[in-house]
Amino acid sequence: TAGTCAASGGTTCTITVAAGSAAKPADSNDTDVWGLRAKYNFGDFWVDANYGNSDAGTGGAEVDGFAIEFGATFDTNQVTIAYRNNESDSAGTSKDADVDDWAINLRHFMSKTTRVFVEYRNTDDDSKADEVDMFAVGLRHDWKL
């Protein structure tokens, strides 16, 4: 289900709610999944947040995750800053995990289909000893088939 709202001055918001359930034929445990997302645009700036939950039922893992992103567009340039967290809880085991991730991304749009970008990302997974730092530089071109 999705809903939108609009106000004067270029302000818009989008709210999305999704849910579902799945089971393998040989498995008696259903996996229930649901999520909520909201995005709010105000002029050249936006904030985008989401939360999701996946529960594999009796004896399975439950995963909770959320993310928030702030962004801005300046002429043909765009900057985003994002934070994400995923926590999993495996029933009856010590396989719990907590992953924190944040990133900053800069994009320059050379045209509607071509852009260059630079991104820095840091990921901290509590189940592993080291944090991971990533730096990327790239060029992206989209083709219409």
Secondary structure as a PSIPRED ss2 file (coil, helix, strand):
# PSIPRED VFORMAT (PSIPRED V4.0)

   1 T C   1.000  0.000  0.000
   2 A E   0.000  0.000  1.000
   3 G E   0.000  0.000  1.000
   4 T E   0.000  0.000  1.000
   5 C E   0.000  0.000  1.000
   6 A E   0.000  0.000  1.000
   7 A E   0.000  0.000  1.000
   8 S C   1.000  0.000  0.000
   9 G C   1.000  0.000  0.000
  10 G C   1.000  0.000  0.000
  11 T E   0.000  0.000  1.000
  12 T E   0.000  0.000  1.000
  13 C E   0.000  0.000  1.000
  14 T E   0.000  0.000  1.000
  15 I E   0.000  0.000  1.000
  16 T E   0.000  0.000  1.000
  17 V E   0.000  0.000  1.000
  18 A E   0.000  0.000  1.000
  19 A E   0.000  0.000  1.000
  20 G E   0.000  0.000  1.000
  21 S E   0.000  0.000  1.000
  22 A E   0.000  0.000  1.000
  23 A C   1.000  0.000  0.000
  24 K C   1.000  0.000  0.000
  25 P C   1.000  0.000  0.000
  26 A C   1.000  0.000  0.000
  27 D C   1.000  0.000  0.000
  28 S C   1.000  0.000  0.000
  29 N C   1.000  0.000  0.000
  30 D C   1.000  0.000  0.000
  31 T E   0.000  0.000  1.000
  32 D E   0.000  0.000  1.000
  33 V E   0.000  0.000  1.000
  34 W E   0.000  0.000  1.000
  35 G E   0.000  0.000  1.000
  36 L E   0.000  0.000  1.000
  37 R E   0.000  0.000  1.000
  38 A E   0.000  0.000  1.000
  39 K E   0.000  0.000  1.000
  40 Y E   0.000  0.000  1.000
  41 N E   0.000  0.000  1.000
  42 F E   0.000  0.000  1.000
  43 G C   1.000  0.000  0.000
  44 D C   1.000  0.000  0.000
  45 F E   0.000  0.000  1.000
  46 W E   0.000  0.000  1.000
  47 V E   0.000  0.000  1.000
  48 D E   0.000  0.000  1.000
  49 A E   0.000  0.000  1.000
  50 N E   0.000  0.000  1.000
  51 Y E   0.000  0.000  1.000
  52 G E   0.000  0.000  1.000
  53 N E   0.000  0.000  1.000
  54 S E   0.000  0.000  1.000
  55 D E   0.000  0.000  1.000
  56 A C   1.000  0.000  0.000
  57 G C   1.000  0.000  0.000
  58 T C   1.000  0.000  0.000
  59 G C   1.000  0.000  0.000
  60 G C   1.000  0.000  0.000
  61 A E   0.000  0.000  1.000
  62 E E   0.000  0.000  1.000
  63 V E   0.000  0.000  1.000
  64 D E   0.000  0.000  1.000
  65 G E   0.000  0.000  1.000
  66 F E   0.000  0.000  1.000
  67 A E   0.000  0.000  1.000
  68 I E   0.000  0.000  1.000
  69 E E   0.000  0.000  1.000
  70 F E   0.000  0.000  1.000
  71 G E   0.000  0.000  1.000
  72 A E   0.000  0.000  1.000
  73 T E   0.000  0.000  1.000
  74 F E   0.000  0.000  1.000
  75 D C   1.000  0.000  0.000
  76 T C   1.000  0.000  0.000
  77 N E   0.000  0.000  1.000
  78 Q E   0.000  0.000  1.000
  79 V E   0.000  0.000  1.000
  80 T E   0.000  0.000  1.000
  81 I E   0.000  0.000  1.000
  82 A E   0.000  0.000  1.000
  83 Y E   0.000  0.000  1.000
  84 R E   0.000  0.000  1.000
  85 N E   0.000  0.000  1.000
  86 N E   0.000  0.000  1.000
  87 E E   0.000  0.000  1.000
  88 S E   0.000  0.000  1.000
  89 D E   0.000  0.000  1.000
  90 S E   0.000  0.000  1.000
  91 A C   1.000  0.000  0.000
  92 G C   1.000  0.000  0.000
  93 T C   1.000  0.000  0.000
  94 S C   1.000  0.000  0.000
  95 K C   1.000  0.000  0.000
  96 D C   1.000  0.000  0.000
  97 A E   0.000  0.000  1.000
  98 D E   0.000  0.000  1.000
  99 V E   0.000  0.000  1.000
 100 D E   0.000  0.000  1.000
 101 D E   0.000  0.000  1.000
 102 W E   0.000  0.000  1.000
 103 A E   0.000  0.000  1.000
 104 I E   0.000  0.000  1.000
 105 N E   0.000  0.000  1.000
 106 L E   0.000  0.000  1.000
 107 R E   0.000  0.000  1.000
 108 H E   0.000  0.000  1.000
 109 F E   0.000  0.000  1.000
 110 M C   1.000  0.000  0.000
 111 S C   1.000  0.000  0.000
 112 K C   1.000  0.000  0.000
 113 T C   1.000  0.000  0.000
 114 T E   0.000  0.000  1.000
 115 R E   0.000  0.000  1.000
 116 V E   0.000  0.000  1.000
 117 F E   0.000  0.000  1.000
 118 V E   0.000  0.000  1.000
 119 E E   0.000  0.000  1.000
 120 Y E   0.000  0.000  1.000
 121 R E   0.000  0.000  1.000
 122 N E   0.000  0.000  1.000
 123 T E   0.000  0.000  1.000
 124 D E   0.000  0.000  1.000
 125 D E   0.000  0.000  1.000
 126 D C   1.000  0.000  0.000
 127 S C   1.000  0.000  0.000
 128 K C   1.000  0.000  0.000
 129 A C   1.000  0.000  0.000
 130 D C   1.000  0.000  0.000
 131 E E   0.000  0.000  1.000
 132 V E   0.000  0.000  1.000
 133 D E   0.000  0.000  1.000
 134 M E   0.000  0.000  1.000
 135 F E   0.000  0.000  1.000
 136 A E   0.000  0.000  1.000
 137 V E   0.000  0.000  1.000
 138 G E   0.000  0.000  1.000
 139 L E   0.000  0.000  1.000
 140 R E   0.000  0.000  1.000
 141 H E   0.000  0.000  1.000
 142 D C   1.000  0.000  0.000
 143 W C   1.000  0.000  0.000
 144 K C   1.000  0.000  0.000
 145 L C   1.000  0.000  0.000
